[in-house]
Amino acid sequence: MNDKPRLPLVDFPPEGLEEIIGWLTPQRLAALIDATDLRADTRREKIRTLAEMAVRYRCASVCVNPSEVDLLPRLLAGTGVKECYVVDFPLGRSTIAMKAQQTAEIVRQSRALRGEGPGWVELDMVINVGRFRDDPDHTRREVAAVVEAADGEVVKVIIRSSELRDDEIDLACRLAQEAGAHFVKNSTGMETFGATPEHIRRMREAVGPGMGVKAAGGIREAADAVRLLFAGAREPELRSPDLFRIGTSSPQNLLSTLEVLRADPAAAARMAYHPCSICPSGYAERQSPDLKAYALARCQECPHLPRRAEWVQRG
């Protein structure tokens, strides 16, 4: 892929956003959502409440830490909602063998407790970013090992895109695809920043239309979801749970704010936004020195730069 910056990074023509808002009923949005709770202090009752909500709205899955595999299969059995577990979360620094072992144990225990056979488990694995940057083939091997251990269940690969340059995002996505994963996912939600339209666009272009893309991290309102859908699932045929997902800990807020957009799609599609607030380079000051320099260099080429001070002052 040509790595020359394409600016503005993701342009949002109002007619494109309006089309997505018109298509995006509450039922369609819910079907794309992985309702998520990955907090360290979450108690069992909160997992029960999350599962009940996901079943009520018909979400794609409930995404939780692996410890919940003793509870979640029982809560979701017979509901049609999938279980999703993170693997080696959030740092991805375990060995390949450890990742495969954790995956296999999750699948074994879920199937035993749910009693519905294969097809109800999803694994969101985190790559070892440090090893990837030193030796990209390490990522191919670790993804392949998790895919094998998953025994046919869906594997989503979290590449931690906020810690990668654009060419590295492209490469990580292609490696995950070559290793047999079903989705690529941008973030754990615990990095410097989460889902941005630009990263989701790059990920979709890297894997093409035949693989899933999952956006996660900081997605709290329907307007966020609409822009991410435009970036990663612009074509209607890509807007299915098999090809696009939204990971969020705020599923009810996404659904309630969608009603506001749908009340006047034309006005919502023309709603002003701060371009720097949804651009990866807008987070440069929080990044490592090499990525900060990389991001700020891109800012110098951006047509929005002259107005950045004005937007920042407005808040």
Secondary structure by P-SEA (a helix, b strand, c coil): cccccccccccccaaaaaaaaaaccaaaaaaacccccccccccaaaaaaaaaaaaaacccbbbbccccccccccccccccbbbbbbcccccccccaaaaaaaaaaaaaaaaaaaccccccbbbbcccaaaaaaacaaaaaaaaaaaaaaacccbbbbbcccccccaaaaaaaaaaaaaacccccccccccccccccaaaaaaaaaaccccbbbbbbcccccaaaaaaaaaaccccccccccccbbbbcccaaaaaaaaaaaaccaaaaaaccccccccccccccccccaaaaaaaaaaaaacccccaaaaaaaac
